């Protein structure tokens, strides 16, 4: 049966897929924070048994390594990939004596949860802590401060998946892997260059 998956699956499965460049997305977000002068950047990850989580975590590691910054395990926390996961994850960071000046989150829902936890603890954004997400959900531009994020081309991914499916229906072929580019969307949650 012809099929196309939107998202990441194991490479050995013979199914066509369309996904965003997950490594590049978090890499861009962390490079942006580094460019603003942040040296201690926490990463709020979805569970690392997800393939996309592993890819995004690799982007975090790549950006730090390129900048000569050692990875600190205490600045990486796995949580549910949701608003509540981001909220509780940020509370865990704070309870452990949070020392980072910025947070890169696996997705926007987690980033928004982290922002709420920081605000509930009277921590100013972006003056004290900068936050950046991934995916560019519509709500990301509606919160305060508006969330800087990585834009994932959702509509284009759907269109590309449909094209792949029609090609497979008309002429069954080997599985194709299509990776869509992402781009940085700068809003207020990251603020300014740190002094």
NUTOR-404077 format. One record per residue: residue in three letters; x, y, z of N, C-alpha, C, CB in turn. Coordinates in steps of 0.02 Angstrom, whole numbers, plus 50000, padded with zeros to 5 digits. Glycine has a CB too. Example, Ala and Ser with C-alpha at 12.3 -4.5 7.8 and 13.67 -1.06 7.14 Angstrom:
// residues 2
ala506604971650390506154977550390506604983550390505654977650452ser506424988850354506844994750357506455000250394507044997050286
//
This chain:
// residues 195
unk500434994150000500005000050000500455006150000499515000050062unk500385010649951500795016749950500675020950013500635020949886unk501205023250042501155027350103501725032250107501145022850166unk501595037850141502105042850155502015044950227502045049150106unk502565045550263502555047650333502825054750337502965042850378unk502455059050374502725065750389503055065150458502155071350388unk503705065850459504085064950520504645060050508503645062650578unk505005058450562505595054050557505415047050577506165056650601unk505665042150539505595035150556506275031850548505055031550511unk506385025850574507035022550565507215022050491507025015550596unk507855023150476508085023350406507995016850368508815025150405unk507945011250405507895004850370507185003050348508164999450414unk506685007150366506005005850345505905008550274505485009150393unk505645004450228505585006450158504955010650144505575000250113unk504905016350179504325020750171504575027850158503865020550235unk504265031350112504455038250098504265042750156504125040750032unk504685047750169504555052350224504685059550204504985050550285unk504355064150238504485071250233504575073850304503895075150195unk505105077550316505225080150383505605086750378505625075050426unk505645090250434506055096250436506765094250454505765101450487unk507225098850445507915097650464507975098850539508415102250423unk507855093550578507845094150651508515095950681507605087750681unk509055093350654509715095050679509845102550668510275090750645unk509725104850607509845111850590509415116550631509715112950515unk508805114550646508345118950683508625120850751507675115650692unk508785115950792509045117550859509745120550854509065111150903unk510125118350805510785121450793510705128950782511135118150732unk510245130950739510125138150726509905141850789509605139050671unk509475138650828509215141950889509785143150939508655137850921unk510215138150948510765138850996511295143750970511085131951011unk511425143550905511895148350876511645155550885512015146850801unk510985156450879510705163150890510825165350962509945163150874unk510705160951009510815162651080511555164051093510565157051126unk511985160051064512715161251071512905168051042513115155651037unk512605169750986512735176150954512515182150996512395176450887unk512025180951040511795186151085512235186651147511075184951105unk512725182251153513185182551209513075177351263513165189151239unk512585173051255512445167951305512975162451301511735164951296unk513225160451359513725155151362513445148951396514355157551399unk512965149851440512655144251477511935143551452512675145351555unk511845138951406511205137951372510925131151391511275138651295unk510345131151422510025124851441509635122251381509555125851502unk509535115651380509125112551328508565108551360509555108151281unk507955110351345507365106951369507145102251314506785111951388unk507285095751324507185090751271506555086751281507785086151268unk506275084351226505765079151230506135072651246505345078551162unk505785067351265506125061051281506595058951224505615055551295unk507205057151242507715055651191507635048751158508385056051223unk507095045151175506965039051137506585040551072506555034151180unk506375046851062506085048950998506655050450950505615055151007unk506585048450887507105049750837507195057350827506935046350770unk506635061050822506695068250813507035071550873505985071350803unk506925069050933507265071650992508015070650988506995068351056unk508225064850964508935063450957509245068250907509045056150935unk508885069550851509145074150800509205081250828508685074050739unk508695083450864508705090350890509245091050944508025092250919unk509325085950985509855086051035510545086351002509805079851082unk510615082850946511245083050908511385090150884511215078150848unk510865093850865510945100850844511195105150901510285103650818unk510945104050961511165107551022511905106151035510745105451084unk512085099751032512785097851044513245100850991512855090151043unk513025100650928513435103250873513585110750882513085102150806unk513085114650900513175121850909513655123350966512505125250922unk513595119751021514045120851078514755118851060513805116851140unk514835112951029515505110451011515855115350964515445103550978unk515505117750913515795122550866516035128850900515295124350812unk515695130650955515865136850991516355135651047515245140051019unk516595129451054517085127851105516805127751176517635132851102unk516155126451182515825126351247515695119051266515165130451248unk515925117151325515825110251348515095108951365516275108751409unk514865103051347514185101051363514135099551438513975094751322unk513645102551471513535101351543512895097351550513495108151583unk512935091051571512335086851577511785089951620512525080251606unk511975093951671511465096951714511055102351679511795099851777unk511285104451620510915109451581510465106251528511395114351548unk510405099651530509965096051483509445092251524510365091251437unk508805093151508508275089851545507755087151497507945094651596unk507565080851506507045077751465506375078551499507195070251452unk505865080351460505185081151486504695079551430505075088351514unk504065079051449503535077951399503525083651349502845077151434unk503425082151286503435087151232502775091051229503575083851164unk502625094651284501995098351289502085104551332501435093751320unk501565108651336501585114451380501735112351452500905118351378unk501375107351476501475104951545502175102151555500955099651563unk502425098651505503105096051509503615101651514503265091751448unk503525106851474503975112651477503925116251544503825117451421unk503315116851569503205120251634503545116451690502445121051648unk503405109951695503685105851748504445105051740503365098951749unk504675104551678505395104051666505755110351689505525102851592unk505465116151675505775122351696505785122851772505415128451666unk505245120551805505225120551878505785116051906504535118151904unk505905110351872506445105851893507125109351887506435099451852unk507225112851831507845116651822507935121651879507835120351754unk507415125351894507445130551946507575127552015506795134651947unk507255121952030507345118652095508055116152104506855112852102unk508395114652048509075112152051509595117752052509205107551992unk509365124052057509825129652057510045131751988510435128052098unk509565133551947509665135151876510175140751868509005137251844unk510695139451829511235144351819511295146751747511885141451841unk510865144351702510905146351632510585153251622510565141051586unk510775156451567510475162951550510005162251491511015168151536unk509965156151462509535155151404509305147851402509905157051338unk508725146851369508435140151362508235139151289507825139151409unk508465133751259508215131551194507765125651208508815129651144unk507155125851182506675120551194506545116451132506015123451220unk506395110051142506255105351088505705107851042506055098651117unk505185110851070504645113551029504335119651062504095108251016unk503885122951027503585129051053503155127851115503165132351000unk502795122251116502365120751174502795120451237501975114151163unk503365117051234503805116651291504095123551309504375111651278unk504275127351258504545134051269504035138551304504775137251203unk503405138151283502885142251313502765140051385502225141851273unk502795133551398502735131051466503315133551509502725123451467unk503925133551482504505136051518504435143451534505145134751478unk504185147351485504085154551496503595155651554503815157851432unk503055151851555502555152451609502865150851677501945147751596unk503275145551680503605143751743504085149251766503975137151736unk504455152151719504915157551736504525163651761505345159551675unk503985165451726503585171251747503265170051815503045172651694unk503025163951827502725162351892503225162951949502425155351892unk503875162451932504405163051982504745169851979504915157651971unk504395174651949504615181651948505295182651913504655184352018unk505425178451864506045179151825505875182751761506375172151810unk506225188151747506065192451690506345189651625506325199451702unk505915189851575506115187851507506085193951461505665182051481unk506575195051422507195191251413507785193751455507395191351340unk507645198551500508195201751537508605196851578507915207051583unk508275192051612508635187251654508745180551618508255186151719unk508255178351582508305172051545507985172851476507965166251584unk508325170951424508055170951356507785163951341508605173051303unk507255163651301506955157151283506825157051208506295155851323unk506975151251177506825150451105506515143551095507475151251062unk506035143151049505685136851035505855133950967504945137851041unk505405129650944505495126350879504805124450852505955120150884unk504665125950790504065124150752503665130150728503625119650793unk503675135650766503305141750747502545140650747503535144250679unk502285138350803501555137650811501245144650809501375134050877unk500615145250786500285151850785500285155350853499575151050761unk500215151550908500195154550975500865157650994499995149351026unk501405155750961502065158350979502125165850972502595154950937unk501765168550923501775175850912501275179550957501635177450839unk500845175750991500305178851030500455179651104499675174851022unk500965176051128501125176451200501565182551213501475169951224unk501685183951278502135189351295502685186751341501755195251329unk503315187951325503545190751262503445185751205504285192951267unk503335188451145503245184151086503865179651079503125188351021unk503735173251062504255168151063504675168050999503945161451073unk505335168951007505795167550952505775159950941506535170150968unk505825157950878505735150850864506055148950798504985149050864unk506025142550783506245140050718505625138450678506715133750725unk505555141550620504965140450578505025133950539504865146350529unk504535129550549504485123350511503965124250456504305117150557unk504115122750394503645124050339503095118650335504025124450272unk502615119050380502105113750386501705112950322501635115450444unk501465118450292501055117850231501465114750174500795124850210unk502085116950167502515114250114502645106850126503175118150111unk502705104750189502815097750204502215093550183502955096750280unk501615096150196501005092650175500965091950100500395096250202unk501125097450065501115097449992501615092449964501265104549966unk502215092449993502745087949969502555080649982503415089550004unk502235079350040502015072550057501495070150006501725072250128unk501035074649988500515072749938500835071149871500005078449931unk501325075149850501665073849786502025067149787502175079449771unk502365065649843502705059249849502205053449846503095058949915unk501635054349879501135049049880500855047749810500565050849928unk500695053149774500425052349706500945048949660500225059149676unk501585050849669502115047649629502145040149644502795050949642unk502085038449707502105031449728501505027449703502135030949804unk500915030749700500315027349676500375025949601499675031749690unk500615031049564500665030449492501245025849471500765037249461unk501775025849509502375022049491502745020049554502835026249443unk502575014249583502915012149644503675012449636502705004949664unk503995015549686504715016649682505035015549750504865023749656unk505685016049751506045015549815505855021449860506805015449803unk505925020349924505755025649973506185031849961505845023050045unk505855037649967506205044049961506185047550029505875048549906unk506725051050045506765054950107506825062250088507365052650152unk506335066250105506345073350088506415077350153505695075450050unk506945081350157507075085550216506945092850196507795084650243unk506485096050232506295102950217506715107750259505535104050230unk506925113350229507335118150266506935121850319507655123150219unk507265124150371506965128050425507285134850426507035124450494unk506975139550462507295146150468507135149250536507055150850411unk507585153550558507525156950622507015162550618508205159650645unk506555162750667506065168250673506225171950737505315165550673unk506495177950733506695181750792506115186050816507315186150777unk505935184950880505425189150912505715191850977504755185050926unk505295193051028505545196551087505835192151142504985200451116unk505715185651142505895181451199506645180351209505565174851191unk507045182151159507765181551166508095188251180508065178651103unk507735193651167507985200251187508565202851147508175200151257unk509095204251181509625208351154510295205151168509605215251183unk510825208151140511505205751153511675206851226512015209251107unk511925201551259512105202151329512765205951336512165195051362unk512785210251387513385214351399513955210151423513235219951450
//
